Amino acid sequence: MKKERVLITGCGGMLGSAVYRVFSENYKNVLATDIDLNEPWLRKMDVREISDCEKVVLDYKPEIILHLAALTDLEYCEKNIDNCWRTNALGTENIAILAKRTDATMVYISTAGIFGGEKDEFTDFDRPDPLSYYAKGKYHGEQFVERYLTKYYVFRAGWMMGGGLKKDKKFINKIYRQIKAGKNELFVVDDKLGTPTYTNNFAESIFRVLQTGYYGLYNQVCGGSCSRLDVAREFVRLLGLEDNVKVTKVSSDYFKDEYFVVRPYSEKLVNLKLESRNINFMREWKECLAEYSSIYKEDYHGKI
Ligand SMILES: NC(=O)c1ccc[n+]([C@@H]2O[C@H](COP(=O)([O-])OP(=O)(O)OC[C@H]3O[C@@H](n4cnc5c(N)ncnc54)[C@H](OP(=O)(O)O)[C@@H]3O)[C@@H](O)[C@H]2O)c1
């Protein structure tokens, strides 16, 4: 077991459970925090409040800070701009300031959503052009971490999948909830490209890259690319429901009221730097989805 103390922010979310598992398996001392205390192992820490964070950091003295905390609902962020800046941008600044002061290594999770989508795919070297307030806040976080620290890692994730029935706030669980509610036709967009990112694989990769000491910014997504439609069809197939549930292709216009925030045409990332350094530990998205789907399959077929 490693001796460094690890502090995690925003650890109650869909990525947090995987990060907590991986780091607790490898480090003797892990302190997991969030504003939403949905697990007994979480302690309260609000990244918007620098003095609260300062107390925790100075008291715990972490050598590594994994900063996951963020508001991740794009529509919420667009309607609550002030809170979005305070959490996603300023919250990251707060943590970076404290990491600098205590000489801790900071790991920040960013997003493929920082790109504007004028290309089909983006390497670590493409210039971000964030469209939404969520993405602008996250990009501000990246810039601040890069300017302020030398001992840092920024990992950009794509379409996150993980956390399971209780914690997954994103696409897979949204699709599953419709299926479980008895819908036999799903409407899914085919005009948005991206790369799924499986939380378990992502957390393990963070741990492994951290061991290399090759600091810096990395795109870190699963292999392969797809549209939302491809993901939904594959998920339905993995559940063994392709004869019962029809997946109908629509354009983003279909959801323009519900998902009113402009999303880039493509959020597909290429892990160029990880590949070049021979430290790309991310697996193919279909293989990861097959693994992740097993809990949904069990839940669904348990229901019959
Ligand atoms: N989900 C994705 O598709 C995706 C894609 C790329 C990158 N990311 C990034 O990955 C990281 C982890 O996100 P996730 O997918 O695990 O999303 P998540 O499930 O929403 O987890 C984020 C956690 O942060 C908490 N939080 C919000 N405001 C906070 C504050 N002021 N102080 C402390 N904690 C706070 C959230 O609590 P509440 O639930 O109460 O808000 C939640 O528990 C984030 O930095 C996100 O931007 C996510």
PDBQT file of the ligand as one rigid body, heavy atoms in Angstrom, charges set to zero:
ROOT
HETATM    1  N1  LIG A 401     -20.403  13.032 -16.404  1.00  0.00    +0.000 N 
HETATM    2  C1  LIG A 401     -19.736  13.228 -17.545  1.00  0.00    +0.000 C 
HETATM    3  O1  LIG A 401     -20.223  12.869 -18.635  1.00  0.00    +0.000 OA
HETATM    4  C2  LIG A 401     -18.371  13.887 -17.528  1.00  0.00    +0.000 A 
HETATM    5  C3  LIG A 401     -17.669  13.982 -18.731  1.00  0.00    +0.000 A 
HETATM    6  C4  LIG A 401     -16.410  14.590 -18.733  1.00  0.00    +0.000 A 
HETATM    7  C5  LIG A 401     -15.878  15.075 -17.553  1.00  0.00    +0.000 A 
HETATM    8  N2  LIG A 401     -16.593  14.990 -16.400  1.00  0.00    +0.000 N 
HETATM    9  C6  LIG A 401     -15.991  15.540 -15.179  1.00  0.00    +0.000 C 
HETATM   10  O2  LIG A 401     -15.722  14.459 -14.297  1.00  0.00    +0.000 OA
HETATM   11  C7  LIG A 401     -15.793  14.923 -12.944  1.00  0.00    +0.000 C 
HETATM   12  C8  LIG A 401     -16.657  13.982 -12.132  1.00  0.00    +0.000 C 
HETATM   13  O3  LIG A 401     -17.991  14.099 -12.614  1.00  0.00    +0.000 OA
HETATM   14  P1  LIG A 401     -19.057  12.933 -12.507  1.00  0.00    +0.000 P 
HETATM   15  O4  LIG A 401     -19.260  12.408 -13.867  1.00  0.00    +0.000 OA
HETATM   16  O5  LIG A 401     -18.726  12.007 -11.400  1.00  0.00    +0.000 OA
HETATM   17  O6  LIG A 401     -20.341  13.821 -12.157  1.00  0.00    +0.000 OA
HETATM   18  P2  LIG A 401     -21.257  13.836 -10.866  1.00  0.00    +0.000 P 
HETATM   19  O7  LIG A 401     -21.842  12.485 -10.690  1.00  0.00    +0.000 OA
HETATM   20  O8  LIG A 401     -22.162  15.002 -11.043  1.00  0.00    +0.000 OA
HETATM   21  O9  LIG A 401     -20.215  14.092  -9.667  1.00  0.00    +0.000 OA
HETATM   22  C9  LIG A 401     -19.766  15.356  -9.270  1.00  0.00    +0.000 C 
HETATM   23  C10 LIG A 401     -19.908  15.448  -7.769  1.00  0.00    +0.000 C 
HETATM   24  O10 LIG A 401     -19.471  16.751  -7.358  1.00  0.00    +0.000 OA
HETATM   25  C11 LIG A 401     -20.408  17.208  -6.392  1.00  0.00    +0.000 C 
HETATM   26  N3  LIG A 401     -20.374  18.651  -6.245  1.00  0.00    +0.000 N 
HETATM   27  C12 LIG A 401     -21.101  19.603  -6.898  1.00  0.00    +0.000 A 
HETATM   28  N4  LIG A 401     -20.815  20.823  -6.423  1.00  0.00    +0.000 NA
HETATM   29  C13 LIG A 401     -19.871  20.646  -5.464  1.00  0.00    +0.000 A 
HETATM   30  C14 LIG A 401     -19.189  21.542  -4.591  1.00  0.00    +0.000 A 
HETATM   31  N5  LIG A 401     -19.439  22.849  -4.616  1.00  0.00    +0.000 N 
HETATM   32  N6  LIG A 401     -18.289  21.028  -3.713  1.00  0.00    +0.000 NA
HETATM   33  C15 LIG A 401     -18.052  19.703  -3.663  1.00  0.00    +0.000 A 
HETATM   34  N7  LIG A 401     -18.694  18.801  -4.440  1.00  0.00    +0.000 NA
HETATM   35  C16 LIG A 401     -19.584  19.269  -5.337  1.00  0.00    +0.000 A 
HETATM   36  C17 LIG A 401     -21.719  16.720  -6.950  1.00  0.00    +0.000 C 
HETATM   37  O11 LIG A 401     -22.770  16.813  -5.999  1.00  0.00    +0.000 OA
HETATM   38  P3  LIG A 401     -24.300  17.005  -6.557  1.00  0.00    +0.000 P 
HETATM   39  O12 LIG A 401     -24.666  15.673  -7.153  1.00  0.00    +0.000 OA
HETATM   40  O13 LIG A 401     -25.056  17.350  -5.340  1.00  0.00    +0.000 OA
HETATM   41  O14 LIG A 401     -24.231  18.103  -7.592  1.00  0.00    +0.000 OA
HETATM   42  C18 LIG A 401     -21.362  15.294  -7.314  1.00  0.00    +0.000 C 
HETATM   43  O15 LIG A 401     -21.463  14.429  -6.207  1.00  0.00    +0.000 OA
HETATM   44  C19 LIG A 401     -16.322  16.357 -13.019  1.00  0.00    +0.000 C 
HETATM   45  O16 LIG A 401     -15.258  17.245 -12.846  1.00  0.00    +0.000 OA
HETATM   46  C20 LIG A 401     -16.897  16.470 -14.419  1.00  0.00    +0.000 C 
HETATM   47  O17 LIG A 401     -16.865  17.785 -14.899  1.00  0.00    +0.000 OA
HETATM   48  C21 LIG A 401     -17.810  14.388 -16.365  1.00  0.00    +0.000 A 
ENDROOT
TORSDOF 0
